[in-house]
Amino acid sequence: MLEQSFNVFLWLILVFGLSFVLTNLWNKILFGIKYRIFIAPGIIIHEFSHALACFLSGAKIQEINLFSSQGGYVRHYPPKIPIIGKIFISFAPILGGIGALWLVAWLFNLGIVFGGIDFSQPFVQGAVIAFQGIPVFVQSYWLKWQFWFFVYLAISIIICLVPSKQDFKNAFVGLLIIFILGIAFYYLDFLPYFLGIIFNERLGQILVLGAMLGFLALVFSLPFYMAGKIFGRRR
């Protein structure tokens, strides 16, 4: 169980890493208002994911701003669910963003294959299996306009996927408590089986999909970045 949880954590780090790389790339490709317009779908989904999590956790919303200079924010009162509520609100954009992309793919009839990840196997082996589905996905749908619109949405949403510094700050204490309890429950053999299924299988598969889409977004972003470098030097 501990090895599986560690693998899921590595997938989370990979998703975060891809999001940071995409953010840095597109910050160099587009500037100012153009960049804000480009990532607008990602900002909207990010903030409404926060808002939905507030509603589900009993946190009364004070204000929603989708177009502030920082990109957007949701101000709210503390959730009624202690510890877990703050974590849920802070990291809701991960679930909301990946879930939105899955929904769009389903609506556009774009089949996405997970690759049958077994989280008890080594991380690298699982990653190789997962990413083998990306060339098949591209080859199957690249002639459809829906595919290119989906790629744009994937770039925009993955850029906005990582929680903000304030989100991490809000969830830090709760994450620390859960981490300590998780270790204690593991060594006391007290971790409920269904929690292992939820964390290692359901959450893990969501993160695998997010990493696959993040890698897909990165592949299609690199030509724009290289073109900007080349033409920028000629000016």
Protein Blocks (a to p, Z undefined) as FASTA:
>chain_A
ZZmmmmmmmmmmmmmmmmmmmmmmmmmmpgcjlmmmmmmmmmmmmmmmmmmmmmmnopac
fbdcfkbfnopacdddddfbghjlmmmmmmmmmmmmmmmmmmmmmmnopacdehlpafkb
cfklmmmmmmmmmmmmmmmmmmpmklmmmmmmmmmmmmmmpccfklmmmmmmmmmmmmmm
mmmmmmnopacfklmmmmmmmmmmmmmmmmmmmmmmmmmmmmmmmmmmmmmmmZZ
